[in-house]
Amino acid sequence: MKIIKNKVVTFKYKILDAQNKLIEESIHPTVYLHGGYDDIFPKIEKELDNEVVGSEVAIQIEPEDAFGEYDVDLIKIELLDSLPVGTEVGMKFEEINKQDINKSIIYTVTDIESGKVVLDANHPLAGIAIRIFMQVIDIRDATELELSLKEARTEDSLNIDEEFSKGDYYKSLKL
């Protein structure tokens, strides 16, 4: 079976930077619905077109095709005293947009020095060209539910969906 529109694709991956430094490696296989459903970067999806189980694909992706260019306008410097006690590098804070809650911004604390905190809303890989090595593990037809949701479901989530549709899902929860 080939990867074409409306197929659910399972793959493992490694992401490296331009100096071949490992950024991330999948622990568990990743699943997505192929065919322009925005489950995966378009360039990756295009490269996977017509591949088969067992295919190994290497893709070079520039920032504009992945996490975007680094945007200095997404950096804020705040006083440490204005943030919760115990704030440390790596913590995340959400800035709520009162006019449109869907436009809230997540900031990561990237530095603390001299009573000031650097908050950065850029994706950690913004501005970085990446190389992705992928191995296709499985390809199957999407279910009607997946097509209606426009997203792939794992076996576990399909079981939950089935229980939910029967009306038994909440009965199994202990509060």
N, C-alpha and C positions, 0 to 999 in steps of 0.2 A: 504494500500500500504506500502511496506517495503522499507527501504533505501538500494538500490543496485546501481551498476554502472549506470551512466547516468541519475540519478535522481537529481533534484534540491531540496535541503533541506533548509528549513527556520527554524531557532532556536533562542531562547533567551539564554543568558548565564550570569554567574557570575564567576569572577576569584578571588580567594583568595590565600594568601601566606600560608606558612606552619603553621603560628600562627593564621590562620583563619581571618586575616585582609583583608577586601575587597580592592581589587586593582582596579577592573573595573566591571561595570555591564552594560549590553547592554540597551540602551535607545530605540533603534529601533531593530527589528529582523534582524539577519544576514542571508544572502543567499549564498550558495555555490553549485558548481557542484560536486557531489560525484563520485569517481571512479579513483583516482590517478592523478588528474589534478593539484595538488599542490596548490589548493585554501585554504587548511587547513592543519594543522600538521597531518602527517600520523597516529600518534597514536590516535588522536581524530577521524579521519576518520574510522580507524579500529574499535574503540569502538562503533561507530554509525552504523556499518554494521547491517542490518536486524532489526533495530529499527523501530518503527511506530509513527505516530502522537500521541502526548501526552506522549511519553516516556520521562523519566527524567533520565539523565545519569550523574554520578560523575566520574571524571577522575583525577588521580594523574599524573602529568607530571614532569619529572626531566629535569634539564637544557639542557642536550644533546638532548632531544626530543622536545625542544621548542625553546628558544631564545639563546641557547648555554651557555658555561661557560664564566665567566667574564674574559676578556683578557686585562691585564695591558698594552700590547703593543698598545692598541687602545686609550691610554691616552696621551695627549700632554699638556705641559705647555708653554704658550705664554705670552709675555709682553702685558699688557692691552693697551699700546700705539699703538701696532701693529694691533689692532682691531678697528672697527668703534666706534665713540663717542656714548655713550649711551648703550654700551654692558652691559648686565645684565644676571644673572643666569636664565637659562631656554631658552635663545636664541639659535638658531641653525645656524651653518655655514657649507657651503659645500666646501670641498677641491677638486678642479678639478684635475683629473689625466690627464695631457696633452697627454700622450701616448694612453690612452684608457678612453674616457669620460664616458663609462659605469661602470668604476671602481672608480668613485668619492666617497668620504666618507663624511657622514653627522656627524658633531660633535655637541654636546650639551654643553653649558656652565654650569658646575656643581658647580663652586666655583670661587670667585674673592677675592683675598686678597693680600695686600702689592704690588699692581701694577702688579700682575700676575693673569692669568686666566687659570683655568683647563678646558680643552676641552676633552670630553669623547665620543668616537664613539661606545661604547657598547650599545646594546639595554637596555632600563631601567630595563627590567626583566632578563637580562643576569645573570646567576649564581644562579637564584632563582627557587626552586621547586614550582610549582603552582598546585592548585586544581581548576578544572573547573566544574561547575555545569551547565548542559544544559537541556533545554526543547525543544523537537521537536514540532514545530508549524504547519509545512506543508511539504508535499512531493508531487512532481509532476514530470512528464516526462520532460526531457530537450527538448527544441526546436532544430530544425536543426541548427539555427543560434548559439545557445549556444554551441552545440557540435562542430561546425566549429571553434568557438572562443576559445573553451576549458575553458569557464567561464560562470557562471550563470549570468542572467540578471534579474533585478527587473522589475516590471510592467512599471515603469517610463522609464527605459532605453530601454525596448522593444518598447515603443511608439516612443521614439526618433529614434531608429534604423529603425522603419517602415517609419517614416517621411523622414529620411535621404535617405533610399533606393528609395523613390518616387522622390527625387530630390527637395523637398519642404523645407527641413530643413533650409537651409541658407536664403531662401526668408523670413522666419519669424523673422530673426534677424534684429534688428535695430542698425545700427552703428552710 
